[in-house]
Amino acid sequence: MNTIYWSSIAPPGGRFHVARGVYSSTSPFQEHTHDFLELFWVEQGPGVHWINGQRLRLDVGDLILVRQRDCHTFSVRGDNVLTLVNVAMPARHVEALRERYGHELEPWPWDGEGSLPTRWRLEMAQMQMLSAWAAGVSMINQPAMELDWFLTTLLRLGRPRAAGPVRSVRGPLPDWLADAIERFSSPAHLPNGVSGLAALAGRSPEHLNRVVRRCTGMTAGQLVNELRMEYAARELRMTCRPILDIAADVGLSNVGYFYASFRRHFGLPPRRYRMREQKMMA
Protein backbone atom coordinates (compact mmCIF):
# COMPACT_ATOMS: atom_id res chain seq x y z
CA MET A 1 0.00 0.00 0.00
CA ASN A 2 1.26 3.45 -0.94
CA THR A 3 1.30 6.37 1.52
CA ILE A 4 1.03 9.88 0.10
CA TYR A 5 2.62 12.60 2.22
CA TRP A 6 1.53 16.21 2.35
CA SER A 7 5.09 17.34 1.73
CA SER A 8 5.02 15.60 -1.66
CA ILE A 9 1.97 17.45 -3.02
CA ALA A 10 1.88 20.78 -1.13
CA PRO A 11 2.46 23.94 -3.16
CA PRO A 12 5.42 25.97 -1.82
CA GLY A 13 4.03 27.66 1.30
CA GLY A 14 0.54 26.54 0.30
CA ARG A 15 -2.31 25.72 2.64
CA PHE A 16 -4.20 23.35 0.33
CA HIS A 17 -3.96 21.42 -2.91
CA VAL A 18 -6.71 21.33 -5.55
CA ALA A 19 -6.85 19.25 -8.73
CA ARG A 20 -9.36 17.78 -11.16
CA GLY A 21 -8.72 14.24 -12.33
CA VAL A 22 -10.29 12.52 -15.34
CA TYR A 23 -10.07 8.73 -15.21
CA SER A 24 -10.98 5.77 -17.40
CA SER A 25 -10.78 2.00 -17.15
CA THR A 26 -7.11 2.16 -18.17
CA SER A 27 -6.04 4.67 -15.50
CA PRO A 28 -3.29 3.34 -13.17
CA PHE A 29 -5.20 3.43 -9.88
CA GLN A 30 -3.25 2.45 -6.76
CA GLU A 31 -4.58 1.80 -3.27
CA HIS A 32 -3.22 4.40 -0.87
CA THR A 33 -3.51 6.22 2.40
CA HIS A 34 -2.13 9.65 3.38
CA ASP A 35 -1.04 11.86 6.27
CA PHE A 36 -3.50 14.66 5.45
CA LEU A 37 -7.24 15.15 5.03
CA GLU A 38 -8.88 15.27 1.66
CA LEU A 39 -12.29 15.39 0.08
CA PHE A 40 -13.55 14.90 -3.44
CA TRP A 41 -16.75 15.28 -5.38
CA VAL A 42 -17.86 13.57 -8.58
CA GLU A 43 -18.44 15.79 -11.61
CA GLN A 44 -18.86 12.90 -14.06
CA GLY A 45 -19.47 9.23 -13.48
CA PRO A 46 -20.22 6.53 -12.61
CA GLY A 47 -17.25 4.89 -10.98
CA VAL A 48 -16.34 2.77 -7.96
CA HIS A 49 -14.71 3.88 -4.72
CA TRP A 50 -12.85 1.06 -3.02
CA ILE A 51 -12.39 2.16 0.59
CA ASN A 52 -11.37 0.21 3.67
CA GLY A 53 -12.19 -3.06 1.95
CA GLN A 54 -15.63 -1.99 0.75
CA ARG A 55 -16.92 -1.27 -2.75
CA LEU A 56 -19.09 1.84 -3.13
CA ARG A 57 -20.60 3.16 -6.35
CA LEU A 58 -19.88 6.81 -7.16
CA ASP A 59 -22.31 8.99 -9.08
CA VAL A 60 -22.43 12.63 -10.10
CA GLY A 61 -22.85 14.87 -7.06
CA ASP A 62 -21.37 12.46 -4.52
CA LEU A 63 -18.98 14.16 -2.08
CA ILE A 64 -16.73 12.11 0.20
CA LEU A 65 -14.79 13.44 3.22
CA VAL A 66 -11.72 11.19 3.35
CA ARG A 67 -9.95 10.75 6.69
CA GLN A 68 -6.24 10.21 7.31
CA ARG A 69 -6.81 6.61 8.33
CA ASP A 70 -8.81 5.67 5.23
CA CYS A 71 -7.26 3.39 2.63
CA HIS A 72 -8.82 3.80 -0.79
CA THR A 73 -8.61 3.74 -4.57
CA PHE A 74 -10.97 3.89 -7.56
CA SER A 75 -11.99 1.90 -10.59
CA VAL A 76 -13.91 2.62 -13.77
CA ARG A 77 -15.68 0.08 -15.97
CA GLY A 78 -16.05 -0.06 -19.73
CA ASP A 79 -16.32 3.24 -21.58
CA ASN A 80 -17.29 5.25 -18.50
CA VAL A 81 -15.36 8.35 -17.50
CA LEU A 82 -14.92 9.33 -13.87
CA THR A 83 -14.14 13.01 -13.19
CA LEU A 84 -13.24 13.99 -9.63
CA VAL A 85 -12.32 17.29 -8.02
CA ASN A 86 -10.01 16.71 -5.05
CA VAL A 87 -9.13 19.15 -2.27
CA ALA A 88 -6.40 18.16 0.21
CA MET A 89 -5.11 19.98 3.30
CA PRO A 90 -3.28 19.35 6.59
CA ALA A 91 -5.60 18.20 9.36
CA ARG A 92 -4.82 21.27 11.48
CA HIS A 93 -6.96 23.50 9.25
CA VAL A 94 -10.05 21.35 9.79
CA GLU A 95 -9.36 20.92 13.50
CA ALA A 96 -9.31 24.70 13.91
CA LEU A 97 -12.85 24.80 12.50
CA ARG A 98 -13.89 21.95 14.75
CA GLU A 99 -12.87 23.94 17.81
CA ARG A 100 -15.09 26.77 16.67
CA TYR A 101 -18.06 25.02 15.09
CA GLY A 102 -17.95 21.43 16.32
CA HIS A 103 -20.80 21.97 18.78
CA GLU A 104 -23.02 23.06 15.87
CA LEU A 105 -22.15 20.01 13.76
CA GLU A 106 -22.60 16.84 15.77
CA PRO A 107 -21.44 14.34 14.78
CA TRP A 108 -18.42 16.06 13.24
CA PRO A 109 -18.50 15.32 9.49
CA TRP A 110 -14.87 14.17 9.20
CA ASP A 111 -15.38 11.55 11.89
CA GLY A 112 -17.45 9.46 9.51
CA GLU A 113 -19.44 6.42 10.52
CA GLY A 114 -17.31 3.49 11.62
CA SER A 115 -15.25 2.13 8.74
CA LEU A 116 -16.72 4.51 6.18
CA PRO A 117 -16.18 8.26 5.78
CA THR A 118 -18.99 10.76 5.51
CA ARG A 119 -20.77 10.87 2.15
CA TRP A 120 -23.03 13.72 1.01
CA ARG A 121 -24.99 14.26 -2.18
CA LEU A 122 -24.55 17.72 -3.69
CA GLU A 123 -27.26 19.41 -5.68
CA MET A 124 -26.15 20.62 -9.10
CA ALA A 125 -25.99 24.29 -8.06
CA GLN A 126 -23.91 23.37 -4.99
CA MET A 127 -21.49 21.30 -7.05
CA GLN A 128 -21.12 24.10 -9.61
CA MET A 129 -20.35 26.57 -6.82
CA LEU A 130 -17.62 24.36 -5.33
CA SER A 131 -16.20 23.53 -8.75
CA ALA A 132 -16.04 27.23 -9.67
CA TRP A 133 -14.05 27.87 -6.48
CA ALA A 134 -11.70 24.99 -7.23
CA ALA A 135 -11.10 26.20 -10.79
CA GLY A 136 -10.35 29.75 -9.67
CA VAL A 137 -8.01 29.33 -6.71
CA SER A 138 -4.28 29.81 -7.03
CA MET A 139 -1.55 27.32 -6.26
CA ILE A 140 0.91 30.21 -5.73
CA ASN A 141 -1.01 32.73 -3.65
CA GLN A 142 -3.20 31.01 -1.06
CA PRO A 143 -4.58 33.38 1.59
CA ALA A 144 -6.11 31.68 4.60
CA MET A 145 -9.44 33.27 3.71
CA GLU A 146 -9.73 31.10 0.58
CA LEU A 147 -9.55 27.84 2.48
CA ASP A 148 -11.73 29.15 5.31
CA TRP A 149 -14.42 30.19 2.83
CA PHE A 150 -14.35 26.81 1.14
CA LEU A 151 -14.48 24.76 4.33
CA THR A 152 -17.17 26.82 6.06
CA THR A 153 -19.26 26.76 2.88
CA LEU A 154 -18.81 23.02 2.67
CA LEU A 155 -19.80 22.50 6.30
CA ARG A 156 -22.91 24.67 5.84
CA LEU A 157 -23.96 22.48 2.92
CA GLY A 158 -23.70 19.37 5.05
CA ARG A 159 -25.13 20.59 8.33
CA PRO A 160 -28.38 19.06 9.65
CA ARG A 161 -31.29 20.74 7.93
CA ALA A 162 -33.48 23.13 9.85
CA ALA A 163 -35.64 26.03 8.71
CA GLY A 164 -35.97 29.44 10.32
CA PRO A 165 -35.99 29.28 14.12
CA VAL A 166 -36.51 25.50 14.21
CA ARG A 167 -33.87 23.55 16.10
CA SER A 168 -33.96 19.85 16.79
CA VAL A 169 -33.23 18.73 20.34
CA ARG A 170 -32.63 15.11 19.30
CA GLY A 171 -30.45 15.12 16.20
CA PRO A 172 -31.28 16.26 12.66
CA LEU A 173 -34.87 16.85 11.62
CA PRO A 174 -36.27 14.10 9.39
CA ASP A 175 -35.86 15.07 5.74
CA TRP A 176 -39.61 15.04 5.14
CA LEU A 177 -40.15 17.48 8.01
CA ALA A 178 -37.28 19.78 6.99
CA ASP A 179 -38.61 19.83 3.42
CA ALA A 180 -42.14 20.64 4.59
CA ILE A 181 -40.94 23.45 6.89
CA GLU A 182 -38.85 24.99 4.12
CA ARG A 183 -41.81 24.99 1.73
CA PHE A 184 -44.29 26.09 4.40
CA SER A 185 -42.36 29.24 5.33
CA SER A 186 -43.96 31.45 2.68
CA PRO A 187 -47.23 33.43 2.34
CA ALA A 188 -48.55 30.70 0.03
CA HIS A 189 -48.69 28.25 2.95
CA LEU A 190 -48.34 30.07 6.30
CA PRO A 191 -52.08 30.90 6.54
CA ASN A 192 -52.93 27.19 6.29
CA GLY A 193 -51.69 26.38 9.79
CA VAL A 194 -50.99 22.90 11.11
CA SER A 195 -53.19 21.18 8.53
CA GLY A 196 -51.28 22.91 5.74
CA LEU A 197 -47.91 21.89 7.17
CA ALA A 198 -49.14 18.31 7.56
CA ALA A 199 -50.34 18.27 3.94
CA LEU A 200 -46.93 19.44 2.70
CA ALA A 201 -45.28 16.76 4.84
CA GLY A 202 -47.62 14.04 3.58
CA ARG A 203 -48.46 13.06 7.18
CA SER A 204 -51.53 13.30 9.33
CA PRO A 205 -51.72 16.25 11.74
CA GLU A 206 -51.48 13.79 14.63
CA HIS A 207 -48.33 12.13 13.30
CA LEU A 208 -46.84 15.52 12.48
CA ASN A 209 -47.49 16.73 16.01
CA ARG A 210 -45.82 13.66 17.56
CA VAL A 211 -42.67 14.01 15.46
CA VAL A 212 -42.44 17.78 15.92
CA ARG A 213 -42.79 17.41 19.69
CA ARG A 214 -40.17 14.67 19.79
CA CYS A 215 -37.68 16.59 17.62
CA THR A 216 -38.17 20.16 18.81
CA GLY A 217 -39.99 20.07 22.14
CA MET A 218 -42.79 22.16 20.60
CA THR A 219 -46.26 21.23 19.46
CA ALA A 220 -47.02 21.54 15.77
CA GLY A 221 -49.13 24.61 16.58
CA GLN A 222 -46.22 26.25 18.37
CA LEU A 223 -43.94 25.42 15.47
CA VAL A 224 -46.35 27.05 13.00
CA ASN A 225 -46.47 30.15 15.17
CA GLU A 226 -42.64 30.25 15.32
CA LEU A 227 -42.47 30.13 11.53
CA ARG A 228 -45.10 32.84 11.20
CA MET A 229 -43.28 35.18 13.59
CA GLU A 230 -39.94 34.51 11.92
CA TYR A 231 -41.42 35.48 8.56
CA ALA A 232 -43.07 38.59 10.05
CA ALA A 233 -39.83 39.73 11.69
CA ARG A 234 -37.93 39.29 8.44
CA GLU A 235 -40.48 41.36 6.51
CA LEU A 236 -40.43 44.10 9.15
CA ARG A 237 -36.65 44.29 9.06
CA MET A 238 -36.16 44.06 5.34
CA THR A 239 -39.19 45.82 3.79
CA CYS A 240 -41.47 48.82 4.26
CA ARG A 241 -44.66 46.84 3.61
CA PRO A 242 -47.71 47.71 5.72
CA ILE A 243 -47.96 45.71 8.93
CA LEU A 244 -51.53 44.70 8.09
CA ASP A 245 -50.28 43.07 4.88
CA ILE A 246 -47.61 41.16 6.78
CA ALA A 247 -50.20 39.95 9.30
CA ALA A 248 -52.37 38.76 6.40
CA ASP A 249 -49.36 36.95 4.87
CA VAL A 250 -49.02 34.76 7.94
CA GLY A 251 -52.76 34.12 8.22
CA LEU A 252 -53.48 36.26 11.28
CA SER A 253 -56.26 38.58 10.18
CA ASN A 254 -56.96 39.40 13.84
CA VAL A 255 -54.48 42.25 14.14
CA GLY A 256 -54.69 42.34 17.93
CA TYR A 257 -53.69 38.68 18.10
CA PHE A 258 -50.85 39.27 15.64
CA TYR A 259 -49.52 42.16 17.71
CA ALA A 260 -49.74 40.17 20.95
CA SER A 261 -48.06 37.11 19.45
CA PHE A 262 -45.27 39.18 17.94
CA ARG A 263 -44.65 40.98 21.24
CA ARG A 264 -44.37 37.64 23.07
CA HIS A 265 -41.67 36.50 20.66
CA PHE A 266 -39.62 39.68 20.28
CA GLY A 267 -40.46 41.83 23.29
CA LEU A 268 -41.77 44.70 21.14
CA PRO A 269 -44.88 45.32 19.06
CA PRO A 270 -44.31 45.13 15.29
CA ARG A 271 -44.10 48.87 14.62
CA ARG A 272 -41.54 49.53 17.35
CA TYR A 273 -39.58 46.46 16.28
CA ARG A 274 -39.35 47.82 12.74
CA MET A 275 -38.29 51.25 13.98
CA ARG A 276 -35.57 49.77 16.16
CA GLU A 277 -34.20 47.41 13.52
CA GLN A 278 -34.22 49.87 10.65
CA LYS A 279 -32.92 52.74 12.75
CA MET A 280 -29.67 50.82 13.19
CA MET A 281 -29.03 51.44 9.49
CA ALA A 282 -29.70 55.19 9.55
BELSUL-V962314 format. One record per backbone hydrogen bond with DSSP energy under -1.0 kcal/mol. CO is the residue of the C=O (numbers start at 1). NH is the residue of the N-H. E is the energy in kcal/mol with one decimal. If there is no record, write none. Layout:
BEGIN
CO/NH/E  CO/NH/E
END
This chain:
BEGIN
2/33/-2.2  4/35/-1.5  5/8/-1.6  6/9/-1.4  6/10/-2.2  11/14/-2.7  17/88/-2.7  19/86/-3.0  21/84/-2.5  23/82/-2.5  24/27/-1.5  27/29/-1.9  31/2/-1.8  32/72/-2.5  33/4/-2.7  37/89/-2.6  38/66/-1.8  39/87/-2.7  40/64/-2.6  41/85/-2.2  42/61/-2.7  44/83/-2.3  47/58/-3.0  48/75/-1.8  49/56/-2.4  50/73/-2.1  51/54/-2.0  54/51/-2.5  56/49/-3.5  58/47/-1.8  59/62/-2.2  61/122/-3.4  62/42/-2.1  63/120/-2.8  64/40/-1.8  66/38/-1.8  71/52/-3.0  72/32/-2.2  73/50/-2.3  75/48/-2.4  77/80/-1.8  82/23/-3.0  83/43/-2.7  83/44/-1.4  84/21/-3.0  85/41/-1.7  86/19/-1.9  87/39/-2.0  88/17/-2.5  89/37/-2.2  90/93/-1.3  91/95/-2.4  92/96/-1.8  93/97/-1.0  94/98/-2.0  95/99/-2.1  97/101/-3.4  98/102/-2.3  101/104/-1.9  108/111/-2.1  113/116/-1.8  116/113/-2.7  118/65/-2.2  120/63/-2.9  123/127/-2.6  124/128/-2.5  125/129/-1.8  126/130/-2.2  127/131/-2.7  128/132/-2.2  129/133/-1.8  130/134/-2.4  131/135/-2.3  132/136/-1.2  133/137/-1.4  143/146/-1.4  144/148/-2.5  145/149/-2.7  146/150/-2.1  147/151/-2.8  148/152/-2.6  149/153/-2.3  150/154/-2.5  151/155/-2.6  152/156/-2.0  153/157/-1.8  154/158/-1.4  163/166/-2.3  174/178/-2.6  175/179/-2.8  176/180/-1.7  177/181/-2.6  178/182/-2.3  179/183/-2.1  180/184/-2.4  181/185/-1.6  184/186/-2.7  186/189/-2.1  186/190/-2.8  189/192/-2.2  190/193/-1.4  192/196/-1.5  193/197/-2.1  194/198/-2.7  195/199/-2.0  196/200/-2.0  197/201/-1.8  198/202/-1.1  198/203/-2.0  204/208/-2.9  205/209/-2.4  206/210/-1.9  207/211/-2.3  208/212/-2.8  209/213/-2.3  210/214/-2.2  211/215/-2.6  212/216/-2.8  213/217/-1.5  215/169/-4.2  219/223/-2.3  220/224/-2.5  221/225/-2.1  222/226/-2.3  223/227/-2.4  224/228/-2.2  225/229/-2.5  226/230/-2.4  227/231/-2.1  228/232/-2.4  229/233/-2.6  230/234/-2.0  231/235/-2.3  232/236/-2.3  233/237/-2.1  234/238/-2.5  235/239/-1.8  242/246/-1.7  243/247/-2.5  244/248/-2.1  245/249/-2.1  246/250/-1.5  247/252/-2.5  248/251/-1.2  253/255/-1.2  254/258/-2.2  255/259/-2.8  256/260/-2.2  257/261/-2.7  258/262/-2.6  259/263/-2.4  260/264/-1.9  261/265/-1.5  262/266/-2.5  263/267/-2.5  269/273/-2.4  270/274/-2.5  271/275/-2.2  272/276/-2.5  273/277/-2.7  274/278/-2.7  275/279/-1.7  278/281/-1.2  279/282/-1.6
END
